[in-house]
Amino acid sequence: MPRSSGVRLGHVNLEVTDLRRARRFYDRFLPVLGFTPARPVDPFWLGYRHGRLAIWVTVSRPRRVRRLLPHVPTDGVRDPISDHLGFHAPSVKRVRELEAALRRRGFRPVYATAKQRAHGPTWYTSNAWRDPDNNVLEIYTVSRR
């Protein structure tokens, strides 16, 4: 049995061009996924926490973000968006519930919940969203049915 290295994912950092615009997006989006705002570090950062995981949103100094609008895939398996942040949900039902909650808040998905056979008896179900700088946030689960 492999031994744990003691290493875990501690934070993710997303670069944006406009912090006020990003705050309006993330202050509404991330609470649906269980994140709460962290105390601001300085005027160039936003922080959100869920347990021991932190998401930091930083403004480019100088501006470096040059993302194009992501290609709209037919689903999250056959045509994935390579550069994205994936949030694992415990079930297909929860993926659908989170999509509905985000839609009620006025968000429009890059692609709506899609379920595709990943390999063998495994299914991959996901939806994807984008912030004002086209950072993509995916909500997904892997299941046997």
N, C-alpha and C positions, 0 to 999 in steps of 0.2 A: 504494500500500500504506500503511495507517495506521501511524503511528509509535507506539511504546510511550510511555506517559506516565511509566513507571517506578513507577506505583502498583500495589500488589497487596494482597490481603486479608492482614492481619497477625494479627488476632485476632477472636474472637467472645466476647461476654460473656453469660452466662446468669444470671438472678437467681433465687435460691431462698429458701425460708423457713427451712430447717434445714440447716446446713452438714454436720453429722455424717451425717445421712440421705443428703444429696447425695453425700458422699464414698463412702459404701458403694455407691451406685449407679455413679458415674463411675469409681471405682477398679477396678471389674469390667467395665464396659461399654467404656470408651475403649481399653484395651489390645488388645482384639479388633480395633480399627480402626487399630492401630499407634501410638497416642499413649502417651507416658510422662509420669509426674507431673513437674511443675516444682516448684522449691523454693517453699514457701509464702511469700507476701508478708506476711501478718498473719493473725490469727485469723478474719478475715471473708472470706478468699479461698482458692480452690483453683485450681491451674493445671495444664494438660496441654499437651504439645507434640508435634507431628509435623512434623519439618523446621522450616520457618520459620513455620508456622501455630500459634497458641496458642489454647486455649479456656480462658477464665477463668470460674469459677463463684463468684458472690458472694452473700452473705446480705444480705437487705434490712434496712436500718436507717433508719427504722422499716419494719416489714413493708409491702411494697407489692404483692407477688404475690397475685393473686386469680383465678387461672386456673380455669376449669371443666374438667371431664373432656372431652378432645377428642371430637368426634363421630367415631364409628368409620366410616371410609369403606369403600366397596366395593372401591376400588383407589386408587392414587396419582395417577391422571390425571383421572378424571371428577368426583371428589369430594375434592380435595386439602385438606390441613390447611394453611391459609395461613401461619400463624406457626410455622415449624419450622427446624431446622438440617439441611441436606442434605449428606451425605457421598457423593461420587462414587466409584463402584467401576469398575474397568476392563472388566468383563464381567458378563453375566447369571450365569454360573457363579459368579463371585466374590460377587455379591449373595446367591445361594443359600447359598454356603459360610459367609458371615458370619452369615446368619440362623441356620443350624444351630449355629454356634459360640456365638451368643448364647443360643439355646434351651438348649444344654448347660450354660450358666452359670445357668440358671433364669429368664431373662428371657422375658416373654410379649409378643408384638408387638401393637401397636394394630391392624395388619393384616399378614397374612403376605405373602410375596413374590407380587406380582401383575404380570402383563405385559399392557400395553395398547398398542394402536396410538396413537401420539402424533399424527402427521400424515404423509401420504405413506408412504414405505417405512420410516419411523422408528418404533421401539418404545421405550417407557418402562417399565422394570422397577424396582420398588421394594418396600420394606417399611418399616414405621415402628414406633418404640418411644417410650416416654415415661418421664421421670424422675419421682420422687415429687411434684414440683410441676407435673406435666403439661407440661413442656417437651418438645416432640416432636423426635425425632431420626430422620431418614429416611436410608436407604441406597439409592442408586439408580444406574442406568446408562441410557444411551441407546444403542440399537443398531440395526442394519439388519435384524436377524432375531430 
